[in-house]
């Protein structure tokens, strides 16, 4: 009860007071039109000024970056564009120069003979003169030029069936005077020629196969099927210069038949 009476007395005293009793408080905190004052404040101006200032700062930064980039000098061309084009052009020019230095090759002198039995009987007594060229294979005889001779000669014959034959000349300087034989499948031989010669156009053995385009390897006689089972095939070729002859005996066109080959190569003055 005492608390209630005290509260009522306090309320009555507060009610008797008016706003005029507190002039400082009312003049500072009460505004006649607070909402109008807030609405009249132009916030867009402050935002625009801030944005303009930011744009000016960015423009200064960009100008500084362009100035630094110009001091570094012009950009170099990327690899794979101008660089590769220059390399390919240089390779083509080098190949053309090498090809221009090589003299033209004369055609070989060829002949045939009916002395099959005599040649076969003679070659059976000589070592490594009778070989089997298996179906799908190509046998290549590498014969280097020698200073003591002026031309290369060859003779060959087969049993029962024909065989492809062609001659090429490799202008690469001679490092060995040994005559070597390489036997490969047709796919292996084509891979080897691609490494030595660049692009190779494969053809029919009956029409003359493989057109050589590399400057180091030149064609003397394209590979043709020869009736070496009916007559002896022979020929000769004058040395065009230092290099290595490649005599190809081609059985790559045969799917079933192996070929027995009798052959010999020799030098002549």
SEMI-306712 format. One record per residue: x, y, z of N, C-alpha, C in turn. Coordinates in nm, 2 decimals, m for minus. Atoms other than C-alpha are relative to their C-alpha. Example, Ala and Ser with C-alpha at 12.3 -4.5 7.8 and 13.67 -1.06 7.14 Angstrom:
PT      nxx      nyy      nzz     caxx     cayy     cazz      cxx      cyy      czz
PT     0.09    m0.12     0.00     1.23    m0.45     0.78     0.09     0.12     0.00
PT    m0.09    m0.11     0.00     1.37    m0.11     0.71    m0.08     0.11     0.08
end
This chain:
PT      nxx      nyy      nzz     caxx     cayy     cazz      cxx      cyy      czz
PT     0.08    m0.12     0.00     0.00     0.00     0.00     0.09     0.12     0.00
PT    m0.09    m0.12     0.00     0.28     0.24     0.08     0.06     0.03    m0.13
PT    m0.06    m0.01     0.14     0.44     0.17    m0.26    m0.10     0.06    m0.09
PT     0.11    m0.05     0.09     0.11     0.24    m0.44    m0.02     0.15     0.02
PT     0.02    m0.14    m0.03     0.06     0.57    m0.26     0.12     0.09    m0.04
PT    m0.12    m0.07     0.05     0.42     0.68    m0.34     0.00     0.02    m0.15
PT     0.00    m0.01     0.15     0.37     0.60    m0.71    m0.11     0.10    m0.04
PT     0.11    m0.10     0.04     0.04     0.80    m0.73     0.05     0.14     0.03
PT    m0.04    m0.14    m0.02     0.20     1.10    m0.57     0.10     0.04    m0.10
PT    m0.10    m0.04     0.10     0.49     1.09    m0.81    m0.06     0.03    m0.14
PT     0.07    m0.02     0.13     0.26     1.06    m1.11    m0.07     0.14     0.00
PT     0.07    m0.13    m0.01     0.06     1.36    m0.99     0.09     0.12    m0.01
PT    m0.10    m0.10     0.01     0.37     1.57    m0.96     0.05     0.02    m0.15
PT    m0.05    m0.01     0.14     0.49     1.48    m1.31    m0.11     0.05    m0.09
PT     0.11    m0.05     0.09     0.15     1.56    m1.46    m0.01     0.15     0.01
PT     0.01    m0.14    m0.02     0.17     1.91    m1.31     0.10     0.08    m0.08
PT    m0.11    m0.06     0.08     0.49     1.98    m1.51    m0.04     0.01    m0.14
PT     0.03    m0.02     0.14     0.47     2.11    m1.87     0.14     0.01    m0.08
PT    m0.12     0.00     0.08     0.72     2.12    m2.16     0.08     0.13     0.01
PT    m0.07    m0.13    m0.02     0.79     2.48    m2.08     0.10     0.00     0.11
PT    m0.09     0.01    m0.11     0.97     2.37    m1.77     0.14    m0.05    m0.05
PT    m0.13     0.06     0.06     1.24     2.21    m2.00     0.03     0.07    m0.13
PT    m0.02    m0.06     0.13     1.32     2.47    m2.27     0.12    m0.05    m0.08
PT    m0.12     0.05     0.07     1.66     2.34    m2.35    m0.02    m0.13    m0.07
PT     0.02     0.13     0.06     1.55     1.99    m2.42    m0.09     0.01    m0.12
PT     0.09    m0.01     0.11     1.26     2.08    m2.64     0.05     0.06    m0.12
PT    m0.05    m0.07     0.12     1.45     2.32    m2.86     0.10    m0.08    m0.07
PT    m0.11     0.08     0.07     1.73     2.07    m2.93    m0.06    m0.12    m0.07
PT     0.03     0.13     0.05     1.55     1.75    m2.98    m0.13     0.00    m0.08
PT     0.12     0.00     0.07     1.21     1.84    m3.12     0.01     0.09    m0.12
PT     0.00    m0.07     0.12     1.19     1.95    m3.48    m0.14     0.00    m0.06
PT     0.14    m0.02     0.04     0.87     2.09    m3.63    m0.03    m0.10    m0.11
PT     0.03     0.08     0.12     0.91     1.89    m3.96     0.13    m0.09    m0.02
PT    m0.12     0.09     0.01     1.17     1.61    m3.91     0.00    m0.07    m0.13
PT     0.01     0.08     0.12     1.05     1.41    m4.21     0.03     0.09    m0.12
PT    m0.03    m0.08     0.11     1.06     1.71    m4.44     0.15     0.03    m0.01
PT    m0.14    m0.03     0.00     1.41     1.79    m4.33     0.08    m0.12    m0.06
PT    m0.06     0.12     0.05     1.51     1.43    m4.41    m0.02    m0.01    m0.15
PT     0.03     0.01     0.14     1.34     1.44    m4.75     0.07     0.10    m0.08
PT    m0.07    m0.11     0.08     1.51     1.77    m4.85     0.15    m0.03    m0.01
PT    m0.15     0.03     0.02     1.86     1.62    m4.80     0.02    m0.08    m0.13
PT    m0.02     0.06     0.14     1.99     1.54    m5.15     0.12    m0.10     0.02
PT    m0.10     0.10    m0.01     2.17     1.21    m5.11     0.06    m0.04    m0.14
PT    m0.05     0.03     0.13     2.21     1.17    m5.49     0.13     0.08    m0.03
PT    m0.12    m0.08     0.02     2.47     1.45    m5.49     0.12    m0.07     0.06
PT    m0.12     0.06    m0.07     2.69     1.28    m5.24     0.04    m0.13    m0.07
PT    m0.03     0.12     0.07     2.66     0.95    m5.43     0.07     0.03    m0.13
PT    m0.06    m0.03     0.13     2.75     1.11    m5.76     0.14     0.05     0.02
PT    m0.14    m0.05    m0.02     3.05     1.29    m5.61     0.09    m0.12     0.03
PT    m0.08     0.12    m0.03     3.17     0.96    m5.46     0.04    m0.08    m0.12
PT    m0.02     0.08     0.13     3.13     0.78    m5.80     0.10     0.07    m0.09
PT    m0.09    m0.07     0.09     3.31     1.06    m5.99     0.14    m0.01     0.06
PT    m0.13     0.02    m0.06     3.60     1.04    m5.74     0.06    m0.13    m0.03
PT    m0.04     0.13     0.02     3.62     0.67    m5.78     0.05    m0.02    m0.15
PT    m0.03     0.01     0.14     3.62     0.70    m6.16     0.13     0.07    m0.03
PT    m0.12    m0.07     0.02     3.90     0.95    m6.15     0.12    m0.08     0.05
PT    m0.11     0.08    m0.06     4.11     0.72    m5.93     0.03    m0.11    m0.09
PT    m0.02     0.11     0.09     4.06     0.43    m6.17     0.07     0.04    m0.13
PT    m0.07    m0.06     0.12     4.16     0.65    m6.47     0.14     0.02     0.02
PT    m0.14    m0.02    m0.03     4.48     0.74    m6.30     0.08    m0.13     0.01
PT    m0.07     0.13    m0.01     4.56     0.38    m6.22     0.02    m0.06    m0.14
PT    m0.01     0.05     0.13     4.49     0.27    m6.58     0.11     0.07    m0.08
PT    m0.10    m0.08     0.07     4.71     0.55    m6.71     0.14    m0.05     0.04
PT    m0.13     0.05    m0.05     4.99     0.43    m6.49     0.04    m0.13    m0.06
PT    m0.03     0.14     0.05     4.96     0.07    m6.61     0.04     0.01    m0.14
PT    m0.04    m0.01     0.14     4.97     0.17    m6.98     0.14     0.06    m0.01
PT    m0.13    m0.06     0.01     5.27     0.38    m6.92     0.11    m0.10     0.03
PT    m0.09     0.10    m0.04     5.45     0.09    m6.75     0.01    m0.10    m0.12
PT     0.00     0.09     0.11     5.35    m0.14    m7.04     0.08     0.05    m0.12
PT    m0.07    m0.05     0.11     5.49     0.09    m7.30     0.15     0.00     0.02
PT    m0.14     0.00    m0.03     5.82     0.11    m7.13     0.07    m0.14    m0.02
PT    m0.06     0.14     0.02     5.86    m0.27    m7.16     0.03    m0.03    m0.14
PT    m0.03     0.03     0.14     5.87    m0.26    m7.54    m0.11    m0.08    m0.06
PT     0.10     0.08     0.08     5.66    m0.44    m7.81     0.01    m0.15     0.04
PT     0.01     0.14    m0.03     5.54    m0.79    m7.74     0.06    m0.09    m0.11
PT    m0.06     0.09     0.10     5.73    m1.08    m7.91    m0.10    m0.09    m0.05
PT     0.10     0.09     0.05     5.54    m1.31    m8.14     0.00    m0.13     0.08
PT     0.01     0.13    m0.07     5.41    m1.63    m7.97     0.06    m0.11    m0.08
PT    m0.05     0.12     0.07     5.57    m1.96    m8.04    m0.11    m0.07    m0.07
PT     0.10     0.07     0.07     5.39    m2.17    m8.29    m0.07     0.09    m0.11
PT     0.06    m0.08     0.10     5.30    m1.87    m8.51     0.11     0.04    m0.10
PT    m0.11    m0.04     0.09     5.58    m1.67    m8.68     0.12    m0.08     0.01
PT    m0.12     0.07    m0.02     5.85    m1.88    m8.53     0.00    m0.13    m0.08
PT     0.01     0.13     0.08     5.73    m2.21    m8.69     0.00     0.03    m0.15
PT     0.00    m0.03     0.14     5.67    m2.04    m9.02     0.14     0.03    m0.05
PT    m0.13    m0.03     0.04     6.02    m1.91    m9.03     0.09    m0.13     0.00
PT    m0.07     0.13     0.00     6.16    m2.26    m8.94    m0.03    m0.08    m0.12
PT     0.04     0.08     0.12     5.96    m2.43    m9.21     0.05     0.06    m0.13
PT    m0.05    m0.07     0.12     6.06    m2.17    m9.47     0.15    m0.03    m0.01
PT    m0.14     0.03     0.01     6.43    m2.22    m9.37     0.03    m0.14    m0.04
PT    m0.02     0.14     0.03     6.40    m2.60    m9.40    m0.02    m0.02    m0.15
PT     0.03     0.01     0.14     6.24    m2.57    m9.75     0.11     0.06    m0.08
PT    m0.10    m0.07     0.07     6.51    m2.33    m9.86     0.13    m0.09     0.00
PT    m0.12     0.08    m0.01     6.79    m2.56    m9.73    m0.01    m0.12    m0.09
PT     0.02     0.11     0.08     6.64    m2.86    m9.91     0.01     0.03    m0.15
PT    m0.01    m0.04     0.14     6.61    m2.67   m10.23     0.15     0.03    m0.04
PT    m0.15    m0.03     0.03     6.98    m2.56   m10.21     0.07    m0.13    m0.02
PT    m0.07     0.13     0.01     7.09    m2.92   m10.15    m0.04    m0.07    m0.13
PT     0.05     0.06     0.12     6.88    m3.04   m10.44     0.07     0.06    m0.12
PT    m0.05    m0.08     0.11     7.02    m2.77   m10.67     0.15    m0.04    m0.02
PT    m0.14     0.04     0.01     7.38    m2.89   m10.59     0.02    m0.14    m0.06
PT    m0.02     0.14     0.05     7.32    m3.25   m10.71    m0.02     0.00    m0.15
PT     0.01     0.01     0.15     7.38    m3.33   m11.08    m0.11    m0.10    m0.03
PT     0.11     0.09     0.04     7.10    m3.50   m11.27     0.06    m0.14    m0.02
PT    m0.04     0.14     0.02     7.12    m3.88   m11.28    m0.03    m0.05    m0.14
PT     0.02     0.06     0.13     7.16    m4.06   m11.61    m0.08    m0.13     0.02
PT     0.07     0.13    m0.01     6.93    m4.36   m11.68     0.10    m0.11    m0.01
PT    m0.09     0.11     0.00     7.08    m4.70   m11.63    m0.01    m0.07    m0.13
PT    m0.01     0.09     0.11     7.18    m4.94   m11.90    m0.05    m0.14     0.04
PT     0.06     0.13    m0.04     6.96    m5.26   m11.88     0.00    m0.10    m0.12
PT     0.00     0.11     0.10     6.96    m5.59   m12.07    m0.06    m0.13     0.06
PT     0.05     0.13    m0.04     6.81    m5.94   m12.05     0.07    m0.11    m0.07
PT    m0.07     0.11     0.06     6.96    m6.28   m12.12    m0.08    m0.13     0.02
PT     0.07     0.13    m0.02     6.82    m6.63   m12.17     0.08    m0.10     0.07
PT    m0.09     0.10    m0.06     7.11    m6.79   m11.99    m0.04    m0.01     0.15
PT     0.05     0.02    m0.14     6.90    m6.87   m11.68     0.08    m0.11     0.07
PT    m0.07     0.12    m0.07     7.05    m7.21   m11.60     0.14     0.03     0.03
PT    m0.14    m0.03    m0.02     7.40    m7.09   m11.64     0.03     0.09     0.12
PT    m0.01    m0.09    m0.11     7.36    m6.80   m11.41    m0.03    m0.06     0.14
PT     0.04     0.06    m0.13     7.18    m7.00   m11.14     0.10    m0.10     0.04
PT    m0.10     0.10    m0.04     7.44    m7.28   m11.15     0.12     0.07     0.05
PT    m0.12    m0.07    m0.05     7.72    m7.03   m11.11    m0.02     0.07     0.14
PT     0.03    m0.07    m0.12     7.55    m6.83   m10.83    m0.02    m0.10     0.12
PT     0.02     0.10    m0.11     7.47    m7.15   m10.63     0.13    m0.03     0.07
PT    m0.13     0.03    m0.06     7.84    m7.19   m10.57     0.06     0.12     0.08
PT    m0.05    m0.12    m0.06     7.89    m6.83   m10.44    m0.08     0.02     0.13
PT     0.07    m0.02    m0.13     7.81    m6.74   m10.08    m0.09     0.12     0.00
PT     0.10    m0.11    m0.01     7.50    m6.53   m10.01    m0.05     0.05    m0.13
PT     0.05    m0.05     0.13     7.41    m6.51   m10.37    m0.14    m0.06    m0.03
PT     0.13     0.06     0.02     7.09    m6.72   m10.34    m0.08     0.03     0.13
PT     0.07    m0.03    m0.12     6.83    m6.59   m10.09    m0.15    m0.02    m0.03
PT     0.14     0.01     0.01     6.46    m6.62   m10.02    m0.06     0.14     0.04
PT     0.07    m0.12    m0.03     6.25    m6.30   m10.03    m0.14    m0.04     0.03
PT     0.13     0.05    m0.04     5.94    m6.39    m9.83    m0.11     0.09    m0.04
PT     0.12    m0.07     0.04     5.59    m6.28    m9.91    m0.02     0.12     0.09
PT     0.02    m0.12    m0.07     5.52    m5.92    m9.82     0.13     0.07     0.04
PT    m0.13    m0.06    m0.04     5.90    m5.85    m9.77     0.06     0.08    m0.12
PT    m0.08    m0.07     0.10     6.14    m5.61    m9.95     0.15    m0.02     0.05
PT    m0.14     0.01    m0.02     6.51    m5.68    m9.97     0.08     0.11    m0.07
PT    m0.08    m0.11     0.05     6.74    m5.38   m10.01     0.15    m0.02     0.01
PT    m0.15     0.01     0.00     7.11    m5.41   m10.11     0.06     0.13     0.00
PT    m0.07    m0.13     0.00     7.32    m5.11   m10.01     0.14    m0.02    m0.05
PT    m0.13     0.01     0.06     7.62    m5.07   m10.23     0.07     0.14    m0.01
PT    m0.07    m0.14     0.01     7.86    m4.77   m10.17     0.09     0.01    m0.12
PT    m0.10    m0.02     0.10     8.06    m4.62   m10.44     0.14    m0.01     0.05
PT    m0.14     0.01    m0.04     8.44    m4.67   m10.44     0.08     0.07    m0.10
PT    m0.09    m0.08     0.10     8.72    m4.46   m10.59     0.06    m0.08    m0.11
PT    m0.07     0.08     0.10     8.87    m4.76   m10.77    m0.09    m0.03    m0.12
PT     0.09     0.04     0.11     8.56    m4.81   m10.99    m0.08     0.12    m0.05
PT     0.08    m0.10     0.06     8.34    m4.61   m11.22    m0.15    m0.03    m0.02
PT     0.14     0.03     0.02     8.02    m4.80   m11.25    m0.04    m0.12     0.09
PT     0.06     0.11    m0.07     7.79    m5.05   m11.07    m0.07    m0.09    m0.10
PT     0.07     0.09     0.09     7.67    m5.37   m11.24    m0.08    m0.10     0.09
PT     0.08     0.10    m0.07     7.40    m5.62   m11.14    m0.06    m0.10    m0.10
PT     0.07     0.11     0.07     7.24    m5.95   m11.25    m0.09    m0.07     0.10
PT     0.09     0.07    m0.10     6.95    m6.14   m11.10    m0.10    m0.09    m0.08
PT     0.10     0.09     0.05     6.70    m6.42   m11.17    m0.08    m0.06     0.11
PT     0.09     0.06    m0.10     6.42    m6.60   m10.98    m0.05    m0.14    m0.05
PT     0.06     0.13     0.03     6.26    m6.94   m10.97    m0.16     0.02    m0.01
PT     0.15     0.02     0.02     5.90    m6.98   m11.11    m0.08     0.13     0.00
PT     0.09    m0.12    m0.01     5.77    m6.63   m11.03     0.08     0.13    m0.02
PT    m0.07    m0.13     0.02     5.85    m6.26   m11.10     0.03     0.06     0.13
PT    m0.03    m0.08    m0.12     5.98    m6.00   m10.85     0.01     0.14    m0.04
PT    m0.02    m0.15     0.03     5.98    m5.62   m10.83     0.14     0.04     0.02
PT    m0.14    m0.05     0.00     6.31    m5.44   m10.89     0.01     0.15    m0.03
PT    m0.02    m0.14     0.02     6.42    m5.08   m10.86     0.13     0.04     0.06
PT    m0.13    m0.05    m0.04     6.73    m4.87   m10.80    m0.01     0.15     0.05
PT     0.00    m0.14    m0.05     6.78    m4.55   m10.59     0.15     0.03     0.04
PT    m0.14    m0.04    m0.03     7.09    m4.35   m10.51    m0.01     0.10     0.12
PT     0.00    m0.09    m0.11     7.16    m4.19   m10.17     0.13     0.08     0.00
PT    m0.11    m0.09     0.02     7.38    m3.88   m10.19     0.08     0.02     0.14
PT    m0.07    m0.02    m0.13     7.48    m3.90    m9.82     0.15    m0.05    m0.01
PT    m0.15     0.04     0.01     7.87    m3.92    m9.79     0.02    m0.14     0.05
PT    m0.03     0.14    m0.03     8.00    m4.28    m9.77     0.08     0.00     0.13
PT    m0.08     0.02    m0.12     8.12    m4.38    m9.42     0.05    m0.14     0.01
PT    m0.04     0.14     0.00     8.16    m4.75    m9.49     0.00    m0.06    m0.14
PT     0.00     0.06     0.13     8.26    m4.95    m9.79    m0.06    m0.14    m0.01
PT     0.06     0.13     0.00     8.08    m5.26    m9.69    m0.13    m0.01    m0.07
PT     0.13     0.02     0.07     7.79    m5.40    m9.90    m0.09    m0.07     0.10
PT     0.09     0.06    m0.10     7.50    m5.47    m9.67    m0.14    m0.03    m0.06
PT     0.13     0.04     0.04     7.16    m5.63    m9.71    m0.10     0.02     0.11
PT     0.11    m0.03    m0.10     6.84    m5.51    m9.53    m0.13    m0.06    m0.05
PT     0.12     0.07     0.04     6.53    m5.73    m9.54    m0.11     0.05     0.10
PT     0.11    m0.06    m0.09     6.20    m5.57    m9.40    m0.13    m0.03    m0.07
PT     0.14     0.00     0.05     5.83    m5.59    m9.43    m0.03     0.13    m0.07
PT     0.02    m0.12     0.08     5.68    m5.34    m9.66    m0.03     0.12     0.08
PT     0.04    m0.11    m0.09     5.54    m5.13    m9.37     0.13     0.06     0.06
PT    m0.13    m0.04    m0.06     5.89    m5.12    m9.21     0.08     0.08    m0.10
PT    m0.08    m0.06     0.10     6.05    m5.02    m9.54    m0.06     0.14    m0.03
PT     0.06    m0.13     0.02     5.80    m4.74    m9.59     0.03     0.10     0.11
PT    m0.04    m0.09    m0.11     5.87    m4.60    m9.24     0.14     0.05    m0.01
PT    m0.14    m0.04     0.02     6.24    m4.60    m9.31     0.02     0.10    m0.11
PT    m0.01    m0.09     0.11     6.19    m4.42    m9.64    m0.05     0.14     0.05
PT     0.05    m0.12    m0.05     5.98    m4.16    m9.46     0.10     0.08     0.08
PT    m0.10    m0.06    m0.08     6.26    m4.09    m9.22     0.11     0.06    m0.09
PT    m0.11    m0.04     0.09     6.52    m4.06    m9.50    m0.05     0.10    m0.10
PT     0.04    m0.08     0.12     6.31    m3.90    m9.77    m0.10     0.10     0.02
PT     0.12    m0.09    m0.02     6.02    m3.71    m9.62    m0.12    m0.07    m0.05
PT     0.13     0.06     0.05     5.68    m3.76    m9.79     0.03    m0.10    m0.11
PT    m0.01     0.11     0.10     5.66    m4.08   m10.00    m0.13    m0.03    m0.05
PT     0.12     0.04     0.07     5.40    m4.16   m10.25     0.01    m0.14    m0.04
PT    m0.01     0.14     0.03     5.34    m4.53   m10.26    m0.08    m0.03    m0.13
PT     0.06     0.03     0.13     5.25    m4.68   m10.60    m0.01    m0.15    m0.02
PT     0.01     0.14     0.04     5.18    m5.00   m10.78     0.13    m0.05    m0.05
PT    m0.13     0.05     0.05     5.48    m5.22   m10.84     0.00    m0.02    m0.15
PT     0.01     0.02     0.15     5.35    m5.29   m11.19     0.01     0.13    m0.07
PT     0.00    m0.13     0.07     5.34    m4.92   m11.27     0.13     0.08     0.05
PT    m0.12    m0.07    m0.05     5.66    m4.82   m11.08    m0.04     0.07     0.13
PT     0.05    m0.05    m0.13     5.63    m4.75   m10.71     0.10     0.10     0.06
PT    m0.07    m0.09    m0.09     5.74    m4.48   m10.47     0.07     0.11    m0.08
PT    m0.06    m0.12     0.05     5.82    m4.13   m10.59     0.08     0.07     0.11
PT    m0.08    m0.06    m0.11     6.11    m3.99   m10.39     0.00     0.15    m0.01
PT     0.00    m0.14    m0.01     6.10    m3.63   m10.28     0.11     0.06     0.08
PT    m0.11    m0.05    m0.08     6.39    m3.60   m10.04     0.12     0.03    m0.08
PT    m0.12    m0.04     0.08     6.70    m3.42   m10.16     0.11    m0.10     0.00
PT    m0.11     0.09    m0.02     6.93    m3.70   m10.03    m0.01    m0.13    m0.09
PT     0.03     0.13     0.07     6.77    m3.99   m10.22    m0.06     0.03    m0.14
PT     0.05    m0.02     0.14     6.72    m3.99   m10.60    m0.03    m0.14    m0.06
PT     0.05     0.12     0.07     6.54    m4.24   m10.82     0.08    m0.02    m0.13
PT    m0.06     0.04     0.13     6.74    m4.42   m11.09    m0.09    m0.08    m0.08
PT     0.10     0.09     0.07     6.49    m4.69   m11.18    m0.11    m0.03     0.10
PT     0.11     0.03    m0.09     6.15    m4.71   m11.02    m0.03    m0.15     0.01
PT     0.03     0.15    m0.02     6.03    m5.05   m10.88    m0.10    m0.05    m0.10
PT     0.09     0.07     0.10     5.87    m5.26   m11.16     0.01    m0.15     0.03
PT    m0.01     0.14     0.00     5.78    m5.62   m11.16     0.07    m0.05    m0.13
PT    m0.08     0.05     0.11     6.03    m5.81   m11.37    m0.02    m0.15    m0.02
PT     0.02     0.14     0.02     5.99    m6.14   m11.54     0.13    m0.08     0.01
PT    m0.13     0.06    m0.02     6.31    m6.27   m11.39     0.00    m0.15     0.01
PT     0.00     0.14     0.01     6.19    m6.62   m11.39     0.00    m0.06    m0.14
PT    m0.01     0.04     0.14     6.19    m6.62   m11.77     0.13     0.03    m0.06
PT    m0.13    m0.04     0.05     6.52    m6.45   m11.83     0.08     0.08     0.10
PT    m0.09    m0.07    m0.09     6.82    m6.30   m11.66    m0.02     0.15    m0.02
PT     0.01    m0.14     0.01     6.78    m5.93   m11.58     0.13     0.06     0.05
PT    m0.13    m0.06    m0.03     7.10    m5.72   m11.58     0.01     0.14    m0.04
PT    m0.02    m0.14     0.04     7.23    m5.37   m11.61     0.12     0.06     0.07
PT    m0.11    m0.07    m0.06     7.48    m5.11   m11.51    m0.03     0.15     0.01
PT     0.02    m0.15    m0.01     7.50    m4.74   m11.40     0.13     0.06     0.04
PT    m0.13    m0.08    m0.03     7.79    m4.49   m11.40    m0.02     0.08     0.13
PT     0.00    m0.07    m0.12     7.87    m4.34   m11.07    m0.03     0.15    m0.02
PT     0.03    m0.15     0.02     7.71    m3.99   m11.05     0.09     0.08     0.10
PT    m0.08    m0.07    m0.11     7.94    m3.91   m10.75     0.01    m0.09     0.12
PT    m0.01     0.08    m0.12     8.00    m4.03   m10.40    m0.14    m0.02     0.06
PT     0.13     0.03    m0.06     7.70    m4.20   m10.24    m0.02    m0.15     0.01
PT     0.03     0.14    m0.02     7.53    m4.54   m10.19    m0.12    m0.04    m0.09
PT     0.11     0.06     0.08     7.32    m4.74   m10.44    m0.09    m0.08     0.09
PT     0.10     0.08    m0.07     7.00    m4.90   m10.30    m0.07    m0.08    m0.11
PT     0.07     0.09     0.10     6.89    m5.20   m10.51    m0.11    m0.07     0.08
PT     0.12     0.06    m0.07     6.54    m5.31   m10.40    m0.06    m0.11    m0.08
PT     0.07     0.12     0.05     6.40    m5.65   m10.46    m0.13    m0.01     0.08
PT     0.13    m0.02    m0.06     6.03    m5.61   m10.39    m0.10    m0.12    m0.02
PT     0.11     0.11     0.01     5.79    m5.90   m10.30    m0.11     0.04     0.09
PT     0.11    m0.05    m0.09     5.55    m5.68   m10.10    m0.14    m0.02    m0.05
PT     0.13     0.01     0.07     5.27    m5.73   m10.35    m0.05    m0.15     0.01
PT     0.04     0.14     0.00     5.27    m6.11   m10.30    m0.05    m0.04     0.14
PT     0.07     0.03    m0.13     5.03    m6.24   m10.03     0.04    m0.15     0.04
PT    m0.02     0.15    m0.03     5.12    m6.62   m10.06     0.13    m0.05    m0.04
PT    m0.12     0.06     0.06     5.44    m6.68   m10.26     0.13     0.06     0.05
PT    m0.14    m0.04    m0.02     5.80    m6.66   m10.14     0.07    m0.01    m0.13
PT    m0.07     0.00     0.13     6.05    m6.59   m10.41     0.15    m0.04     0.03
PT    m0.14     0.04    m0.01     6.39    m6.76   m10.45     0.08     0.09    m0.10
PT    m0.07    m0.10     0.08     6.63    m6.49   m10.58     0.15    m0.04    m0.01
PT    m0.14     0.02     0.03     6.97    m6.54   m10.75     0.05     0.14    m0.05
PT    m0.04    m0.14     0.04     7.16    m6.21   m10.77     0.15     0.01     0.03
PT    m0.14    m0.04    m0.03     7.51    m6.06   m10.78     0.01     0.15    m0.04
PT    m0.03    m0.14     0.03     7.64    m5.70   m10.78     0.15     0.01     0.00
PT    m0.14    m0.01     0.01     7.99    m5.60   m10.88     0.03     0.14    m0.06
PT    m0.05    m0.13     0.05     8.20    m5.29   m10.97     0.07    m0.03    m0.14
PT    m0.08     0.00     0.13     8.35    m5.21   m11.31     0.07     0.13    m0.02
PT    m0.08    m0.12     0.03     8.61    m4.97   m11.42    m0.05     0.08    m0.12
end
